[in-house]
Amino acid sequence: MRQIATLARYSALELARSWWTACYCLFFMVLAFAFFAFGEEPAQAVVSVLNVVLLVVPFVSIVMGVLSFYTAREFAELLLAQPVGRLTVFFGQYMGTAASLALAFAIGLGIPFVWYGWNAREQSGTLVALLFGGILLTFIFVALAFALAVRTENRLKALGAAIFLWLFFALVYDGLILAVIVAFSSFPLEKVLLGLIILNPLDLARILILLRLDVAALMGYTGALFRQFFGSPLGIVAASACLTVWMALAVAVGASTYVRRDF
């Protein structure tokens, strides 16, 4: 554990010194300030921020995860030549990369919320849900990035696969769900659709936050269906648990591939 913590701290500091990380933090800070300054209601600002979070956080996490993996490739090979286990190197690099991006996201989004006085109980709960969903997405997509990068020596190939995976979850998947609804509208699809929702971490994060906001009209069909079956409190717990399972599975796939890979 001490070796993992040391490697994680080193990886986090390396990424934190990058201009891209600073721009990532500044982007969310400026965006949130703008939405709160020009929005009519705080709830509308949160929903607007949420839409950006669901697109930008997974994209930056999976792209930066791939680039970080290849940037630290020679350093990882040097460590593996020492008496350091493969899992230690993998978890150290993964935790450092994911933690640095998650911290940049939390700082960039948290400062505007605090600045505009979101310190009431309900408002602080919404902020926690938004930060929690974004941080979980960060750890999930960094893990997916590592799982993709470790499978190939070609950086461009891994980067292309990462962007395709992001496009699939962010844009294509909801279109496929809509196609299923239209094609099989005469059949009871509630349980099938619940299963399909769980297979997309972006839908889960959206539901997690919108359930906390209690704005059913903005949840879409999938979110309304999730709330209908689980209710608001249980829905939040179920969505959080599913996102945690997503993270664990992504890390397990990446770690098992890293252990078997000969480099």
C-alpha positions as CSV (number, residue, x, y, z in Angstrom):
1,M,0.0,0.0,0.0
2,R,2.9,2.4,0.7
3,Q,4.3,1.8,-2.7
4,I,0.9,2.3,-4.4
5,A,0.5,5.6,-2.4
6,T,4.0,6.8,-3.4
7,L,3.4,6.0,-7.1
8,A,-0.1,7.6,-7.0
9,R,1.3,10.8,-5.5
10,Y,4.0,11.0,-8.1
11,S,1.5,10.4,-11.0
12,A,-0.9,12.9,-9.5
13,L,1.7,15.6,-9.2
14,E,3.0,15.0,-12.7
15,L,-0.5,15.4,-14.1
16,A,-1.4,18.3,-11.8
17,R,1.6,20.3,-13.3
18,S,0.1,19.9,-16.8
19,W,-1.5,22.9,-18.4
20,W,-4.3,20.7,-19.6
21,T,-5.3,19.9,-16.0
22,A,-5.3,23.6,-15.1
23,C,-7.4,24.4,-18.2
24,Y,-9.8,21.6,-17.2
25,C,-10.3,23.1,-13.8
26,L,-10.6,26.6,-15.1
27,F,-13.2,25.5,-17.7
28,F,-15.6,24.2,-15.1
29,M,-15.0,27.2,-12.9
30,V,-15.8,29.7,-15.7
31,L,-18.7,27.6,-16.9
32,A,-20.4,27.3,-13.5
33,F,-19.9,31.0,-12.8
34,A,-21.5,31.9,-16.1
35,F,-24.5,29.6,-15.6
36,F,-25.1,30.9,-12.1
37,A,-24.7,34.6,-13.1
38,F,-27.0,34.5,-16.1
39,G,-29.4,31.7,-15.0
40,E,-32.8,32.6,-13.5
41,E,-32.9,29.8,-10.9
42,P,-30.1,27.7,-9.3
43,A,-31.8,24.5,-10.3
44,Q,-31.7,25.5,-14.0
45,A,-28.0,26.3,-13.6
46,V,-27.3,22.9,-12.1
47,V,-29.1,21.1,-14.9
48,S,-27.1,23.1,-17.5
49,V,-23.9,22.3,-15.7
50,L,-24.9,18.6,-15.5
51,N,-25.4,18.4,-19.3
52,V,-21.8,19.7,-19.8
53,V,-20.4,17.4,-17.0
54,L,-21.9,14.3,-18.7
55,L,-20.1,15.1,-21.9
56,V,-16.8,16.7,-20.8
57,V,-15.8,14.7,-17.8
58,P,-15.9,11.3,-19.5
59,F,-14.2,12.7,-22.6
60,V,-11.4,14.4,-20.8
61,S,-11.0,11.4,-18.4
62,I,-10.7,8.8,-21.1
63,V,-8.4,10.9,-23.4
64,M,-6.1,12.0,-20.5
65,G,-6.1,8.5,-19.2
66,V,-4.8,7.1,-22.5
67,L,-2.2,9.9,-22.9
68,S,-1.1,9.6,-19.3
69,F,-0.6,5.8,-19.6
70,Y,1.6,6.1,-22.7
71,T,3.5,9.1,-21.3
72,A,4.5,7.1,-18.2
73,R,5.2,3.9,-20.2
74,E,9.0,4.1,-20.0
75,F,8.8,5.0,-16.3
76,A,6.5,2.0,-15.7
77,E,9.0,-0.3,-17.5
78,L,11.8,1.0,-15.3
79,L,9.7,0.2,-12.2
80,L,8.8,-3.3,-13.4
81,A,12.5,-4.0,-13.8
82,Q,12.8,-3.4,-10.0
83,P,11.2,-5.6,-7.3
84,V,7.9,-3.9,-7.8
85,G,4.7,-5.8,-8.5
86,R,2.7,-5.2,-11.7
87,L,-0.5,-4.5,-9.7
88,T,1.4,-1.9,-7.6
89,V,2.5,0.0,-10.7
90,F,-1.0,-0.2,-12.3
91,F,-2.9,0.9,-9.2
92,G,-0.4,3.6,-8.4
93,Q,-0.6,5.1,-11.9
94,Y,-4.4,4.7,-12.1
95,M,-5.1,6.2,-8.7
96,G,-2.8,9.2,-9.3
97,T,-4.2,10.0,-12.7
98,A,-7.9,9.6,-11.7
99,A,-7.4,11.5,-8.4
100,S,-5.7,14.4,-10.1
101,L,-8.5,14.8,-12.7
102,A,-11.2,14.3,-10.0
103,L,-9.6,17.0,-7.8
104,A,-9.4,19.5,-10.7
105,F,-13.0,18.8,-11.5
106,A,-14.1,19.2,-7.8
107,I,-12.2,22.5,-7.3
108,G,-13.4,24.0,-10.6
109,L,-17.0,23.1,-9.9
110,G,-17.0,23.6,-6.1
111,I,-15.8,27.2,-6.0
112,P,-18.7,28.7,-7.9
113,F,-21.2,26.8,-5.8
114,V,-19.7,28.1,-2.6
115,W,-19.3,31.6,-4.0
116,Y,-23.0,31.8,-4.8
117,G,-23.9,30.8,-1.3
118,W,-25.0,27.2,-1.8
119,N,-24.6,26.3,1.8
120,A,-28.2,25.4,2.6
121,R,-28.9,21.8,3.4
122,E,-30.8,21.0,0.2
123,Q,-28.3,23.0,-2.0
124,S,-25.3,21.4,-0.5
125,G,-26.8,18.0,-1.0
126,T,-27.2,18.8,-4.7
127,L,-23.6,19.9,-4.9
128,V,-22.4,16.7,-3.3
129,A,-24.5,14.6,-5.7
130,L,-23.1,16.5,-8.7
131,L,-19.5,16.2,-7.5
132,F,-20.0,12.5,-6.5
133,G,-21.4,11.7,-10.0
134,G,-18.6,13.5,-11.8
135,I,-15.8,12.0,-9.6
136,L,-17.2,8.5,-10.1
137,L,-17.4,9.1,-13.9
138,T,-13.7,10.2,-13.8
139,F,-12.6,7.1,-12.0
140,I,-14.7,4.9,-14.4
141,F,-13.4,6.4,-17.6
142,V,-9.8,6.6,-16.5
143,A,-10.0,2.9,-15.7
144,L,-11.5,2.3,-19.2
145,A,-8.7,4.3,-20.7
146,F,-6.1,2.2,-19.0
147,A,-7.9,-1.0,-20.0
148,L,-7.8,0.1,-23.7
149,A,-4.2,1.5,-23.6
150,V,-2.7,-1.6,-22.1
151,R,-4.0,-3.8,-24.9
152,T,-2.0,-2.1,-27.7
153,E,1.4,-0.5,-28.4
154,N,-0.2,2.0,-30.8
155,R,-1.1,5.2,-29.0
156,L,-3.3,6.5,-31.9
157,K,-5.2,3.2,-32.0
158,A,-5.9,3.3,-28.3
159,L,-6.9,7.0,-28.5
160,G,-9.3,6.3,-31.4
161,A,-10.9,3.4,-29.5
162,A,-11.2,5.7,-26.4
163,I,-13.0,8.4,-28.4
164,F,-15.3,5.8,-30.0
165,L,-16.2,4.4,-26.6
166,W,-17.0,7.9,-25.3
167,L,-19.2,8.6,-28.4
168,F,-21.0,5.3,-27.8
169,F,-21.9,6.0,-24.2
170,A,-22.6,9.8,-24.7
171,L,-24.5,9.8,-27.9
172,V,-25.2,6.4,-29.6
173,Y,-26.4,4.5,-26.6
174,D,-29.5,6.6,-25.9
175,G,-30.4,6.4,-29.6
176,L,-30.3,2.7,-29.4
177,I,-32.6,2.7,-26.4
178,L,-35.0,4.9,-28.2
179,A,-34.9,2.5,-31.2
180,V,-35.7,-0.4,-28.9
181,I,-38.7,1.6,-27.4
182,V,-40.0,2.4,-30.9
183,A,-39.5,-1.1,-32.3
184,F,-41.0,-3.0,-29.4
185,S,-43.5,-0.4,-28.2
186,S,-46.3,-3.0,-28.0
187,F,-44.3,-5.1,-25.5
188,P,-43.7,-4.5,-21.7
189,L,-40.1,-3.2,-21.8
190,E,-39.8,-1.7,-18.3
191,K,-37.5,-4.4,-16.9
192,V,-35.5,-4.6,-20.1
193,L,-35.0,-0.8,-20.2
194,L,-33.9,-0.8,-16.5
195,G,-31.2,-3.3,-17.4
196,L,-30.1,-1.2,-20.4
197,I,-29.9,1.9,-18.2
198,I,-27.5,0.2,-15.8
199,L,-25.2,-0.7,-18.8
200,N,-24.5,3.0,-19.4
201,P,-22.6,4.9,-16.6
202,L,-23.6,8.3,-18.1
203,D,-27.3,7.5,-17.7
204,L,-26.7,6.4,-14.2
205,A,-24.9,9.6,-13.3
206,R,-27.7,11.7,-14.8
207,I,-30.3,9.8,-12.8
208,L,-28.3,10.1,-9.6
209,I,-28.1,13.9,-9.8
210,L,-31.6,14.6,-11.2
211,L,-33.2,12.4,-8.6
212,R,-31.6,14.6,-6.0
213,L,-32.9,17.7,-7.7
214,D,-36.4,16.2,-7.9
215,V,-37.1,17.5,-11.4
216,A,-38.9,14.6,-13.0
217,A,-39.8,16.5,-16.1
218,L,-36.1,16.9,-17.0
219,M,-35.1,13.3,-16.4
220,G,-36.3,12.0,-19.7
221,Y,-37.9,8.6,-20.2
222,T,-35.1,6.6,-18.7
223,G,-34.8,8.7,-15.6
224,A,-38.6,8.8,-15.0
225,L,-38.7,5.0,-15.4
226,F,-35.9,4.6,-12.8
227,R,-37.7,6.8,-10.3
228,Q,-41.0,5.0,-10.9
229,F,-39.5,1.7,-9.9
230,F,-37.1,2.7,-7.1
231,G,-38.4,6.0,-5.8
232,S,-36.1,8.9,-5.0
233,P,-34.1,7.8,-1.9
234,L,-33.7,4.2,-3.1
235,G,-33.0,5.4,-6.7
236,I,-30.0,7.4,-5.5
237,V,-28.6,4.5,-3.6
238,A,-29.2,2.1,-6.5
239,A,-27.6,4.5,-9.0
240,S,-24.6,5.0,-6.7
241,A,-24.2,1.3,-6.2
242,C,-24.3,0.6,-10.0
243,L,-21.7,3.3,-10.7
244,T,-19.4,1.8,-8.0
245,V,-19.8,-1.6,-9.6
246,W,-19.0,0.0,-13.0
247,M,-15.8,1.4,-11.5
248,A,-14.8,-1.8,-9.9
249,L,-15.3,-3.8,-13.1
250,A,-13.4,-1.3,-15.2
251,V,-10.5,-1.4,-12.8
252,A,-10.5,-5.2,-12.6
253,V,-10.4,-5.5,-16.4
254,G,-7.5,-3.1,-16.7
255,A,-5.6,-4.7,-13.9
256,S,-6.0,-8.2,-15.1
257,T,-4.8,-7.2,-18.6
258,Y,-1.9,-5.3,-17.2
259,V,-0.7,-8.3,-15.2
260,R,-0.8,-10.6,-18.3
261,R,0.8,-8.1,-20.6
262,D,4.5,-8.7,-21.4
263,F,6.3,-5.4,-21.6
